[in-house]
């Protein structure tokens, strides 16, 4: 009797072990499937980040080119204004050097 009860216990444990093995295999397969999905999603995210990085770099390059062009245009305008300023300063100095009497002689008002 004790032996048959021990055999039943062993069969019960064998059955439970078999069930646990099947459940473990199912969990293992689900885990593998999830890992594959995660890897795929990570590749997608990586690809999107690469495209975003390239787009951002292109935008920065375009901005730098536009910025450089604007700065060059502004520099040429400022150089032109400075040229006129110095011309006016020179004319003022020349007229000031002639003084009022010199201007009268030039204009024939004397």
Beta strands, then each sheet from edge to edge (+ up, - down):
end
